[in-house]
Amino acid sequence: MQDALERLRQLRLAPVIVIDDPADAEPLAEALVAGGLPCAEVTFRTAAAAEAIRRMTKAQPEMLVGAGTVLTTEQAAQAREAGAQFIVSPGFNPVVVDYCLERGIPIFPGVCTPTEIEAGLQRGLKVLKFFPAEPAGGLSYLKAISAPYSMVEFIPTGGINAEKLPAYLSFRSVVACGGSWMAPSDWIRAGQFDRIREETAKAVEAIRQTTGERT
């Protein structure tokens, strides 16, 4: 888990990918790497997810590729077999969490309440996905619920865009953010990989320009 976590700390942003056609995986991976963000969380919202992960990891071995929207142990197994380096789930499913922990698979389950945070702590998890970040109350809500849990860090995902990213990254308890604005599914379907590369480069530059101490 530490290797994937450290890469996320360095990158500060994980593109959340919904891909319909596995043939788009290689050019998408190339666009993300060329834009300076060698990372992708490929969601299991489509049947193409496992094959897309397999093709991405083969085409760009240096990429940090994970699987998102993992709802079952079967999906976790498929993702791992395909080469996923970490697992992300939208909620805290103890069956999926325990399956991953027992097999040493890095997992960042979604939480939105103190009760869910404590469920993660009970299993020794110190980094959790905060989801859905913006609809749940955004950064102010995250600061409020995280106050009693200084030992926990978060990966906020959901409704975060280029404008909101710097504020989240300035918060001391945020490891990285998840976002889809630099590679939305309609751009992928349309083959607009140059556009994805350009938007990814802008996001990377925004991260570089984020200054100031974490609050």
Sequence and secondary structure as in RCSB ss.txt:
>XXXX:A:sequence
MQDALERLRQLRLAPVIVIDDPADAEPLAEALVAGGLPCAEVTFRTAAAAEAIRRMTKAQPEMLVGAGTVLTTEQ
AAQAREAGAQFIVSPGFNPVVVDYCLERGIPIFPGVCTPTEIEAGLQRGLKVLKFFPAEPAGGLSYLKAISAPYS
MVEFIPTGGINAEKLPAYLSFRSVVACGGSWMAPSDWIRAGQFDRIREETAKAVEAIRQTTGERT
>XXXX:A:secstr
 HHHHHHHHHH EEEEE  S GGGHHHHHHHHHHTT  EEEEETTSTTHHHHHHHHHHH TTSEEEEES  SHHH
HHHHHHHT S EEESS  HHHHHHHHHTT  EEEEE SHHHHHHHHHTT  EEEETTHHHHTHHHHHHHHHTT T
T EEEEBSS  TTTHHHHHTSTTB  EEE TTS HHHHHTT HHHHHHHHHHHHHHHHH  S   
